[in-house]
Amino acid sequence: MQVIGLISGTSVDGIDAALVDITGDGTAISVELLAGATYPYPASLRSHILDVCAGKPLSMAEFAELDDAIAHQFAQAALQIQATHPIATLIGSHGQTVFHKPPQSTSPANTPTDSSYASRTAKPNIPPPSSFPLGYSLQLGRGALIANLTGINTVSNFRAADIAAGGQGAPLVSPIDACLLGHPTLSRCVQNIGGIGNVTYLPAQPQRHEQSPIASSEIVGWDTGPGNALLDLAVHQLSGGTQSYDQDGNWAASGTPDQALVAHWLQHDFFHQPPPKSTGRELFGQAYWDQCALDATAATLSSADLLATLTELTAAAIAHSYHRFLPQMPDQVLVCGGGSRNRYLMQRLQALLRPSSVLTTDDAGLNADFKEAIAFAVLAYWRMHDVPGNFPEVTGAQRPALLGEIHMAG
């Protein structure tokens, strides 16, 4: 089956689209990437999404317009990726996350706390948000509209079923990592560095073969903390809006990280919270960056030193979580996502994770730029074949669940 996977991550860089050919049954599958491309959002739409992620209020009419605008962009990406390739029969669309509140977490920093808000949520039979036992995650770009615009059956809203089962709704890529990146003799961590980082730990699989993928009980995974989100915010502000990211990490590499400040930032509760855990821009977004900038000013850091220190935080948060929460350090760390193209960040990861080898998923035969989009193509394939798509051991869900809502093109 030819399937298109679509995702725009917490960096809101644009829509990653992967057209893949999937063969096999259940979790014994093979995947071939036929085409991959990233389609940037129009500047005004990206700015609007970032404002909403930072807590800007919307009317219901504005919310609906944004939902549809994102769906149109996703549909256009799906149509473009297959223009000169085989026609897909299925789309798996992660959508655009604009809000993520893990279960039993504290309220995000951008949640209103004025008295009028408190009085609204305190009405009889309407408990305040912090009293809800389940988490909540919202991805915009409704699948029904994508299916209608493309004429292709679409699976979307993948996180909801895991959250309804008591899970974090993230990370969801661990089962795909296990199927495609397990190794018979090497233990591996698959580390995605998008706007937020997440890891899957895969122990060596001596008996590995296609009909017997790794048992989920042997796998752990979680969100490691900030990835590119803070770096991109910093670059945008420090460059006066002329740059959106640090090419190859060159700007950061010209500075010197303030290790005392990194140690201070690592005292944040999230880094010490045991898995399962997930996070997003609600925690590591604009408000967090504003505080980092104040700390940097107090420490009289230059722009290059601040970027070096934020890059060090991303690498140190990953290393800290490995040492604290993994059953053992891996033989290899396979990095994917935008962070895998940041040479300075990769160098810092290697320095902090030695003697583990830090590579990219390219080195294991899985495209590092489109690995997450490939994953949601696989999750859609599994949903259409009634294969559960979550690892409860990773997300904290009470049971395996069929992930995603099916929208037939009709």
C-alpha positions in Angstrom: 0.0 0.0 0.0 1.2 3.5 -0.8 0.6 5.8 2.1 1.3 9.5 2.7 2.5 10.5 6.2 2.0 14.1 7.2 3.2 16.0 10.2 4.1 19.5 11.4 6.0 19.4 14.6 6.4 21.7 17.6 8.9 23.8 15.6 6.0 24.7 13.2 8.6 24.9 10.4 6.2 23.4 7.9 4.6 20.2 6.8 6.8 17.1 6.4 5.3 14.8 3.8 6.5 11.2 3.2 5.1 8.9 0.5 6.0 5.4 1.5 5.3 1.9 0.2 4.4 -0.4 3.1 4.3 -4.2 2.8 3.7 -6.9 5.4 1.2 -7.8 8.0 0.8 -6.5 11.6 4.1 -5.3 13.0 6.1 -7.5 10.6 6.4 -4.8 7.9 8.9 -3.2 5.6 8.8 0.4 4.5 10.3 2.1 1.4 10.4 5.9 1.2 9.4 6.8 -2.3 9.4 10.6 -1.8 9.8 13.1 1.0 9.5 16.9 1.0 8.8 19.7 3.4 6.2 22.3 2.5 6.6 25.6 4.5 3.5 27.3 5.9 2.7 30.7 4.5 4.4 33.2 6.9 1.2 34.7 8.1 -0.3 31.2 9.0 2.9 30.1 10.8 2.9 33.3 12.8 -0.8 32.8 13.7 -0.1 29.2 14.8 2.8 30.2 17.0 0.7 32.9 18.6 -2.0 30.3 19.4 0.6 27.9 20.8 1.8 30.8 23.0 -1.7 31.2 24.5 -3.4 33.8 22.2 -7.2 33.4 22.7 -9.4 32.6 19.7 -13.1 32.9 19.1 -14.8 29.8 17.9 -15.1 31.3 14.4 -11.4 32.0 14.4 -10.6 28.5 15.7 -12.6 26.9 12.9 -10.9 29.1 10.3 -7.5 28.1 11.6 -8.4 24.4 11.7 -9.5 24.6 8.1 -6.5 26.7 6.9 -4.2 24.0 8.4 -6.2 21.2 6.8 -6.0 22.9 3.4 -2.2 23.2 3.7 -1.9 19.5 4.7 -4.1 18.5 1.8 -2.0 20.5 -0.6 1.1 18.8 0.7 -0.4 15.4 0.1 -1.4 16.3 -3.4 2.0 17.7 -4.2 4.1 14.8 -2.8 2.5 12.3 -5.2 2.3 14.6 -8.3 5.1 12.6 -10.0 4.9 9.4 -8.0 2.4 6.5 -7.4 -1.0 7.6 -6.2 -1.5 6.9 -2.5 -4.6 5.2 -1.2 -4.2 6.4 2.4 -3.1 9.4 4.3 -1.9 9.4 7.9 -2.0 13.0 9.2 -0.7 13.9 12.6 -1.9 17.5 12.2 -0.5 20.6 14.0 -0.3 20.4 17.7 -1.5 23.7 19.3 -2.0 22.5 22.9 -0.7 19.5 24.9 -1.4 18.9 28.5 -0.2 15.6 29.8 -2.3 13.8 32.5 -1.8 14.9 36.1 0.5 17.7 35.1 0.5 21.2 36.4 -1.4 23.8 34.4 0.7 25.4 31.6 2.3 28.7 32.3 0.0 30.4 29.7 -3.2 29.2 31.3 -5.2 32.3 32.4 -5.4 32.8 36.2 -7.5 35.9 36.5 -10.6 35.8 38.7 -13.1 35.7 35.8 -11.4 32.6 34.4 -11.5 31.0 37.9 -15.2 31.8 38.3 -16.0 30.3 34.9 -14.3 27.0 35.6 -15.6 26.9 39.2 -19.3 26.7 38.1 -21.3 23.7 39.5 -20.5 20.4 37.6 -17.7 22.0 35.7 -14.4 21.1 37.4 -11.3 23.3 36.9 -8.9 21.9 34.3 -6.4 20.7 36.9 -9.0 18.3 38.3 -9.4 16.3 35.0 -7.7 12.9 35.5 -6.9 12.5 31.8 -4.6 14.6 29.6 -5.6 16.6 26.6 -3.9 17.2 23.3 -5.2 19.2 20.4 -4.0 18.8 16.8 -5.5 21.0 14.1 -6.1 20.2 10.5 -9.2 18.1 10.5 -8.9 14.7 8.7 -12.4 14.8 7.2 -11.5 17.9 5.2 -8.2 16.5 4.1 -10.0 13.3 2.9 -12.5 15.5 1.0 -9.9 17.8 -0.6 -7.6 15.0 -1.7 -10.1 12.2 -2.5 -7.9 9.9 -0.3 -9.0 8.0 2.8 -7.4 9.8 5.8 -6.6 8.8 9.4 -6.0 11.6 11.9 -6.2 12.5 15.5 -3.9 9.8 16.6 -3.2 10.9 20.1 -6.8 10.9 21.4 -7.3 7.1 21.9 -4.1 6.7 23.9 -5.0 9.7 26.1 -8.5 8.3 26.6 -6.8 5.1 27.9 -4.9 7.1 30.5 -1.7 7.7 28.4 0.3 10.7 27.6 -0.6 10.6 23.9 3.1 10.9 23.2 5.6 9.7 22.1 3.8 7.6 19.6 6.7 6.6 17.4 8.2 3.9 19.6 6.4 1.0 18.0 7.7 2.1 14.6 11.2 2.5 15.9 11.0 -1.0 17.3 9.8 -2.4 13.9 12.3 -0.5 11.7 15.4 0.2 13.8 15.9 -2.7 16.2 19.3 -4.5 15.9 20.2 -8.1 16.7 23.4 -7.2 18.7 23.3 -3.5 19.4 21.2 -1.6 21.9 20.0 1.6 20.4 18.3 4.9 21.4 16.3 6.5 18.7 16.4 10.2 19.5 14.1 12.6 17.7 15.1 16.3 18.0 12.3 18.4 16.6 10.9 21.3 18.5 10.7 18.9 21.4 12.9 15.9 21.8 11.8 12.3 22.4 13.6 9.0 22.8 12.9 5.3 22.3 15.3 2.8 23.9 15.6 -0.5 22.0 17.6 -3.3 23.6 19.5 -5.7 21.4 17.3 -8.3 19.8 19.4 -11.5 19.4 16.4 -13.4 17.9 15.2 -10.5 15.8 13.6 -11.4 12.5 10.7 -9.9 10.6 8.1 -12.2 12.1 9.2 -11.5 15.6 9.6 -7.8 16.4 10.8 -6.7 19.8 8.4 -7.1 22.7 7.0 -3.8 23.9 7.7 -4.7 27.5 11.4 -4.3 26.9 11.1 -0.8 25.5 11.1 2.5 27.3 10.6 6.0 25.9 9.7 9.5 26.8 10.0 13.2 25.8 13.4 14.4 26.8 12.6 18.1 26.8 13.4 21.1 24.5 14.8 20.3 21.1 14.9 23.1 18.5 12.0 25.1 19.9 14.0 27.3 22.2 16.9 27.5 19.7 14.6 28.8 17.0 12.9 31.3 19.3 16.3 32.6 20.3 17.7 32.8 16.8 14.6 34.6 15.6 14.8 37.2 18.3 18.6 37.6 18.4 18.7 38.1 14.6 16.0 40.7 14.6 13.7 38.3 12.8 16.0 37.8 9.8 16.8 34.1 10.7 14.5 31.3 11.8 17.2 28.7 12.8 20.9 28.3 13.4 22.3 26.8 10.2 24.5 23.8 11.2 24.7 25.3 14.7 27.4 27.6 13.4 26.3 30.6 15.5 26.2 28.6 18.7 29.5 27.0 17.9 31.1 30.4 17.9 30.1 30.9 21.5 30.9 29.3 24.9 28.2 27.6 26.9 27.6 28.7 30.5 27.7 25.4 32.3 26.4 26.9 35.6 23.4 28.3 33.8 22.7 24.9 32.1 22.9 23.2 35.5 20.5 25.8 36.9 18.0 25.2 34.0 18.3 21.4 34.5 16.8 21.8 38.0 13.4 22.2 36.4 10.9 19.6 37.6 10.3 18.1 34.2 13.8 16.8 33.9 13.5 14.9 37.1 10.0 13.5 36.5 10.2 9.8 35.8 8.7 8.4 32.6 6.1 8.2 31.1 6.2 11.9 30.4 5.6 14.3 27.5 5.8 18.0 27.0 5.4 20.8 24.5 5.5 24.5 23.9 3.2 25.0 26.9 6.3 24.3 29.0 9.3 24.9 26.7 8.0 27.8 24.6 7.8 31.6 24.6 7.5 32.0 28.4 10.5 29.7 29.0 12.6 31.4 26.4 11.8 34.8 28.0 13.1 33.6 31.3 16.2 32.1 29.6 16.9 35.5 28.0 16.6 37.2 31.4 19.0 34.7 32.9 21.4 35.2 30.1 21.3 39.0 30.5 22.1 38.6 34.2 25.0 36.4 33.3 26.2 38.9 30.7 26.2 36.4 27.9 26.7 37.4 24.3 24.2 36.2 21.7 26.6 33.4 20.6 27.2 32.4 24.2 23.4 32.3 24.8 22.9 30.1 21.7 25.7 27.8 22.8 24.1 27.6 26.3 20.7 26.7 24.9 22.2 24.1 22.6 24.0 22.7 25.6 20.7 22.5 27.5 19.2 20.4 24.7 22.1 18.0 24.7 22.5 17.9 28.4 18.8 17.2 29.0 19.0 14.2 26.7 22.2 12.9 28.4 20.7 13.6 31.8 17.6 11.6 31.0 19.6 8.7 29.6 21.8 8.4 32.7 18.8 8.7 35.0 16.1 6.7 33.4 17.6 4.1 31.0 18.2 0.5 32.1 21.7 0.9 30.6 23.5 3.3 28.2 23.0 2.3 24.6 25.6 1.2 22.1 24.3 3.6 19.5 22.2 6.8 19.5 20.4 7.3 16.2 19.3 10.9 15.9 16.5 12.1 13.5 14.6 15.3 13.0 15.9 18.8 12.4 18.4 18.5 15.2 20.2 15.8 13.4 21.4 18.4 10.9 22.8 20.7 13.6 26.5 19.7 13.5 27.3 21.5 16.7 24.5 19.9 18.6 25.5 16.5 17.3 29.1 17.2 18.5 27.9 18.1 22.0 25.7 15.0 22.1 28.6 12.8 21.2 30.8 14.5 23.9 28.1 14.0 26.6 27.1 10.4 25.6 30.5 8.9 25.0 31.2 6.0 24.7 27.9 5.5 22.9 28.2 6.3 19.2 26.0 9.2 18.0 24.8 8.7 14.5 21.6 9.5 12.5 18.9 7.2 11.4 20.3 7.7 7.9 23.1 5.4 9.0 20.5 2.7 9.8 18.7 3.1 6.5 15.8 5.3 7.7 15.6 8.9 6.4 16.4 11.2 9.3 14.5 14.2 7.9 11.2 12.3 7.3 11.3 9.6 10.0 8.4 11.2 11.9 6.2 11.5 8.8 7.0 7.9 7.9 5.9 6.9 11.4 2.4 8.4 10.9 2.1 6.7 7.5 2.7 3.4 9.4 0.3 4.3 12.2 -2.4 5.0 9.5 -1.6 1.6 7.9 -2.0 -0.1 11.2 -5.2 1.6 12.0 -6.7 0.4 8.7 -5.6 -3.1 9.6 -6.8 -2.9 13.2 -3.3 -3.1 14.7 -2.9 -1.2 18.0 -0.4 1.6 17.5 0.7 2.5 21.0 3.1 1.0 23.5 1.4 1.4 26.9 4.9 1.0 28.6 6.0 4.1 26.8 2.9 6.4 27.0 1.5 5.1 30.3 -1.8 4.0 28.8 -3.8 1.3 30.5 -4.0 -0.8 27.4 -3.0 -1.0 23.7 -5.3 1.1 21.5 -6.2 1.5 17.9 -4.9 5.0 17.2 -6.6 7.5 14.8 -10.0 8.3 13.4 -10.8 7.1 9.9 -12.3 9.5 7.4 -13.4 7.9 4.1 -13.0 10.0 1.0 -16.4 8.8 -0.2 
